[in-house]
Amino acid sequence: MTDGLRVVVDRDACCGSGNCVRTAPEVFDQDDAEGLVVLRQPEPPERLHGAVREAAYNCPAGAIEVVEQRPGGAA
């Protein structure tokens, strides 16, 4: 069994750059009103893990946290 990944976003920290949406559009979106991050998949499938990590690394506001989860739900 592979480890899981959980994504947490901080909308208060988000600056609306859109890097996350360009990098992982299946996981992130932006709201129409303010352009702030909207999390579409808090526990994305394994095939998207690389893109999610890249989005978190490249977020200029540091508004994306990636939490690695072990089998059984332990973080």
Long-range contacts (C-beta under 8 A, 24 or more apart in sequence): 1-71, 2-46, 3-68, 3-69, 3-70, 3-71, 4-43, 4-68, 4-69, 4-70, 4-71, 4-73, 5-43, 5-44, 5-46, 5-49, 5-52, 5-66, 5-67, 5-68, 5-69, 6-42, 6-43, 6-66, 6-67, 6-69, 6-75, 7-39, 7-41, 7-42, 7-43, 7-44, 7-52, 7-56, 7-64, 7-65, 7-66, 7-67, 8-39, 8-42, 8-64, 8-65, 8-67, 9-37, 9-39, 9-63, 9-64, 9-65, 10-62, 10-63, 10-64, 10-65, 11-36, 11-37, 11-63, 13-61, 13-62, 13-63, 14-61, 14-63, 15-60, 15-61, 15-63, 17-59, 17-60, 17-61, 19-55, 19-58, 19-59, 19-60, 20-55, 20-56, 20-58, 20-59, 20-64, 23-51, 23-54, 23-55, 23-58, 24-48, 24-51, 24-52, 24-54, 24-55, 27-51, 27-52, 27-55, 28-55, 28-64, 37-63, 37-64
